[in-house]
Amino acid sequence: MKEAIAIPQDAGSYSNRIRPGVYLELTKPRLSMLVIMTTIVGYYLARMGIEPPERIFHLIFGTSFLVGGSNALNQWMEREVDFKMKRTAGRPLPTKRIGSSSALIFAMLCSLGGLAYLNFFVNPFTALLGFAAFLSYVLLYTPLKKITTLATLVGAIPGALPIVMGWSAARPYFDLASWSLFFILFFWQLPHFLAIGWRCREDYRNAELSMLPALDETGRATSRQMVLYALALLPISLIPTIIGLTGVIYFIVAFILGLSYAGLSLLCALRPTERRASRLFFGSMYYLVFLLVFMVIDKR
């Protein structure tokens, strides 16, 4: 097994040949795309038709750099932990395809550059929300994973802020609509995270991370929280229609999706297995995509 992950003698020269791709890998492109998608949805829901047409470009550009830099900094901070887990052992830093200093400089330049860009080309409030997301992800969630199971709750904060960043690019203030969007994303993430944690619990144990599924031998506590968070999400997801942001079509779709998400969580709770956790994980992705699509389609 050690031979399979051994680093070749010329790892440095190899990294030089593929460095552009390695830098992209540091940004966690799939996760970054999901974050950017929620940001765009937030902007579309908030826009009133009087915004400069180039603002959406500036929002996407600045958010992309901020999110990519934050993900890269997360990998830099967790490089030793990633080496211990099968799921992450192939990342650029554990495999030494890029040096630690290079990764850190890249991460900081992207993060700070993205924040500055949002501040000057979108608005300071959006940049402030981005800074809050950056701090809660890098300085709170990442180190807390080694200390407490509450890290999952903390980690849901930076995941929920991008849709509010999108909203603030059109309306730079908090209101009930923006809070409803925040809490939809917040509660959606929790069963999603717990499903990932259950599938990867052995990895988390090997890395000595204090994630609930890794510490929960029977799966009862993990399952209970999955169901509770999914049930809490159901009424919250209906608020956009109640306050007039979306129409009846969205309300019906959100209700059906919410019942389905809660049902998948309950099935996983009744008999927690990797197969059922995988169903919940993929179901959570379908839930989010369809929910956001119908938000956009049925915007009032």
C-alpha positions as a printed Julia matrix, in Angstrom:
300×3 Matrix{Float64}:
   0.0    0.0     0.0
   2.83   2.38    0.78
   4.33   1.75   -2.63
   1.08   2.82   -4.28
   1.34   6.32   -2.83
   5.11   6.69   -2.82
   6.32  10.01   -4.2
   8.86   9.74   -7.03
  12.3   11.28   -6.72
  11.58  13.79   -9.48
   8.27  14.93   -7.96
   9.39  18.55   -8.17
  10.07  18.45  -11.92
   6.78  16.6   -12.47
   4.86  19.33  -10.62
   6.48  21.95  -12.84
   5.09  20.26  -15.94
   1.5   20.17  -14.67
   1.41  23.23  -12.44
  -1.51  25.05  -14.16
  -3.7   21.99  -13.67
  -2.51  21.56  -10.11
  -3.42  25.13   -9.23
  -6.91  24.53  -10.64
  -7.17  21.35   -8.58
  -6.35  23.32   -5.44
  -9.48  25.42   -5.97
 -11.79  22.35   -5.78
 -13.48  23.25   -9.08
 -16.67  21.2    -8.57
 -17.32  22.71   -5.16
 -16.45  26.17   -6.48
 -18.94  25.78   -9.34
 -21.7   24.86   -6.88
 -20.93  27.95   -4.79
 -20.91  30.2    -7.86
 -24.24  28.73   -8.97
 -25.89  29.63   -5.66
 -24.38  33.12   -5.87
 -25.88  33.67   -9.33
 -29.29  32.47   -8.13
 -29.16  34.89   -5.2
 -28.35  37.77   -7.55
 -31.13  36.87   -9.98
 -33.72  36.65   -7.21
 -32.74  40.06   -5.85
 -32.22  42.0    -9.06
 -34.73  44.72   -9.85
 -33.71  45.38  -13.46
 -31.81  48.58  -12.76
 -28.41  47.03  -12.07
 -25.52  47.68  -14.48
 -25.33  44.72  -16.9
 -21.66  44.13  -16.11
 -22.33  43.61  -12.39
 -23.09  39.91  -12.78
 -19.71  39.44  -14.48
 -17.91  41.24  -11.65
 -19.8   39.17   -9.08
 -18.88  35.86  -10.73
 -15.27  36.9   -11.29
 -14.63  38.12   -7.76
 -16.5   35.24   -6.11
 -14.61  32.69   -8.21
 -11.26  33.97   -6.98
 -12.42  34.22   -3.38
 -13.93  30.73   -3.3
 -11.01  29.16   -5.17
  -8.51  30.8    -2.83
 -10.46  29.73    0.25
 -10.54  26.13   -0.96
  -6.83  26.22   -1.7
  -6.08  27.61    1.77
  -8.24  24.88    3.29
  -6.16  22.26    1.46
  -2.96  23.92    2.62
  -4.1   23.86    6.25
  -5.26  20.25    6.0
  -2.39  18.86    3.94
  -1.29  16.44    6.68
  -4.86  15.35    7.4
  -5.53  14.82    3.68
  -2.51  12.51    3.46
  -4.15  10.16    6.01
  -7.46   9.8     4.17
  -8.06   7.71    1.05
 -10.57  10.22   -0.27
  -8.07  13.09   -0.23
  -4.64  11.42   -0.41
  -4.42  12.14   -4.14
  -4.71  15.91   -3.76
  -1.8   18.11   -4.91
  -0.23  18.77   -1.5
  -0.26  15.21   -0.07
   1.24  13.91   -3.32
   3.77  16.77   -3.35
   2.79  17.85   -6.85
   3.09  21.4    -5.57
   5.14  22.91   -2.8
   3.53  24.12    0.42
   4.79  27.69   -0.02
   3.53  27.9    -3.6
   0.1   26.68   -2.56
  -0.09  29.17    0.31
   0.93  32.14   -1.86
  -1.59  31.12   -4.54
  -4.35  30.73   -1.95
  -3.75  34.1    -0.34
  -3.43  35.97   -3.63
  -6.71  34.52   -4.91
  -8.58  35.1    -1.64
  -7.42  38.66   -1.04
  -7.67  39.51   -4.72
 -11.23  38.23   -4.85
 -12.22  40.25   -1.79
 -10.66  43.43   -3.17
 -12.34  42.9    -6.54
 -15.77  42.43   -4.95
 -15.24  45.54   -2.84
 -14.34  47.82   -5.75
 -16.45  46.37   -8.57
 -19.57  45.06   -6.8
 -20.05  46.74   -3.41
 -18.44  46.75    0.05
 -21.34  44.85    1.65
 -20.88  41.9    -0.69
 -17.14  41.96    0.02
 -17.88  42.0     3.77
 -20.09  38.93    3.44
 -17.35  37.27    1.42
 -14.85  38.07    4.15
 -17.21  36.53    6.73
 -17.48  33.39    4.61
 -13.69  33.26    4.25
 -13.05  33.64    7.98
 -15.7   31.14    9.05
 -14.47  28.54    6.55
 -10.73  28.9     6.99
 -10.27  30.1    10.57
 -13.24  28.41   12.26
 -14.53  25.36   10.39
 -11.18  23.97    9.26
  -9.43  23.9    12.68
 -12.64  22.97   14.55
 -12.88  19.71   12.62
 -10.11  18.39   14.87
 -11.77  19.57   18.07
 -15.55  19.28   18.08
 -18.5   17.79   16.21
 -19.99  21.3    16.15
 -17.64  22.0    13.25
 -20.37  20.74   10.9
 -22.73  23.48   12.05
 -20.0   26.1    11.71
 -19.12  24.8     8.24
 -22.67  25.33    7.07
 -22.29  29.1     7.58
 -19.74  29.77    4.79
 -21.68  27.38    2.58
 -24.88  29.39    3.04
 -23.38  32.88    2.67
 -22.69  32.87   -1.11
 -26.39  32.99   -2.05
 -26.69  36.03    0.24
 -23.61  37.52   -1.41
 -25.43  37.22   -4.72
 -28.49  38.88   -3.21
 -26.41  41.7    -1.75
 -24.86  42.47   -5.13
 -28.3   43.73   -6.18
 -29.66  44.76   -2.77
 -26.85  45.55   -0.28
 -28.79  44.92    2.9
 -30.36  42.08    4.9
 -34.09  41.43    4.75
 -36.42  38.49    5.36
 -35.93  37.17    1.83
 -32.14  37.06    2.11
 -32.35  35.41    5.54
 -34.71  32.77    4.15
 -32.24  31.97    1.36
 -29.42  31.75    3.9
 -31.26  29.28    6.12
 -32.41  27.14    3.2
 -28.77  26.63    2.22
 -27.72  26.27    5.87
 -30.14  23.47    6.73
 -29.76  21.78    3.35
 -26.05  21.26    3.99
 -26.39  19.42    7.3
 -27.93  16.11    6.13
 -25.68  16.43    3.06
 -22.54  16.76    5.23
 -23.63  13.96    7.56
 -24.21  11.63    4.62
 -20.69  12.34    3.38
 -19.39  11.81    6.9
 -21.1    8.44    7.22
 -19.66   7.26    3.9
 -16.17   8.45    4.9
 -16.26   7.75    8.63
 -13.27   5.39    8.53
 -11.22   8.06    6.78
 -12.21  10.58    9.43
 -11.21   8.16   12.18
  -7.83   7.55   10.59
  -7.28  11.3    10.37
  -8.47  11.75   13.98
 -11.13  14.28   13.03
 -13.95  14.97   15.47
 -16.74  14.55   12.95
 -19.96  13.1    14.36
 -20.22  10.06   12.03
 -16.66   9.05   12.96
 -17.42   9.16   16.68
 -20.94   7.72   16.47
 -20.44   3.94   16.51
 -24.13   3.02   16.2
 -25.09   5.81   13.82
 -28.06   6.79   15.99
 -26.93  10.33   16.78
 -25.96  10.96   13.15
 -29.28   9.6    11.9
 -31.3   11.61   14.4
 -29.63  14.84   13.29
 -30.12  14.02    9.6
 -33.87  13.7    10.11
 -34.21  16.75   12.37
 -32.34  19.05    9.97
 -34.24  17.76    6.93
 -37.57  18.3     8.72
 -36.5   21.81    9.76
 -35.62  22.58    6.15
 -39.1   21.74    4.87
 -41.03  24.73    6.33
 -38.08  27.08    5.82
 -37.96  26.23    2.12
 -41.56  27.43    1.76
 -40.86  30.93    3.13
 -39.89  32.46   -0.27
 -43.46  31.94   -1.49
 -45.03  33.06    1.79
 -43.19  36.4     1.61
 -43.88  36.87   -2.09
 -40.46  36.15   -3.55
 -41.61  33.08   -5.5
 -44.94  31.74   -6.73
 -47.19  28.75   -6.09
 -45.3   26.45   -8.47
 -42.14  26.83   -6.41
 -44.15  26.23   -3.21
 -45.5   22.91   -4.5
 -42.11  21.77   -5.81
 -40.34  22.79   -2.59
 -42.91  20.88   -0.52
 -42.5   17.7    -2.59
 -38.7   18.0    -2.59
 -38.69  18.63    1.15
 -40.76  15.52    1.84
 -38.44  13.49   -0.39
 -35.32  14.81    1.34
 -36.8   14.06    4.76
 -37.81  10.6     3.54
 -34.29   9.78    2.37
 -32.94  11.0     5.71
 -35.44   8.84    7.57
 -34.55   5.75    5.54
 -30.89   6.32    6.34
 -31.78   6.8    10.0
 -33.76   3.56   10.21
 -30.83   1.54    8.91
 -27.64   3.58    8.44
 -25.61   1.93    5.69
 -23.17   3.31    3.15
 -25.65   2.59    0.38
 -28.41   4.59    2.04
 -25.98   7.37    2.92
 -24.97   7.49   -0.76
 -28.63   7.76   -1.77
 -29.07  10.61    0.67
 -25.95  12.33   -0.63
 -27.01  12.18   -4.29
 -30.6   12.97   -3.34
 -29.4   16.11   -1.59
 -27.68  17.27   -4.77
 -30.81  16.73   -6.87
 -32.84  18.51   -4.19
 -30.68  21.63   -4.32
 -30.49  21.83   -8.1
 -34.25  21.46   -8.6
 -35.06  23.82   -5.75
 -32.84  26.58   -7.15
 -34.08  26.03  -10.7
 -37.71  26.45   -9.63
 -36.8   29.49   -7.55
 -35.52  31.09  -10.73
 -38.39  29.89  -12.92
 -41.12  30.98  -10.51
 -39.62  34.26   -9.28
 -42.27  36.93   -8.79
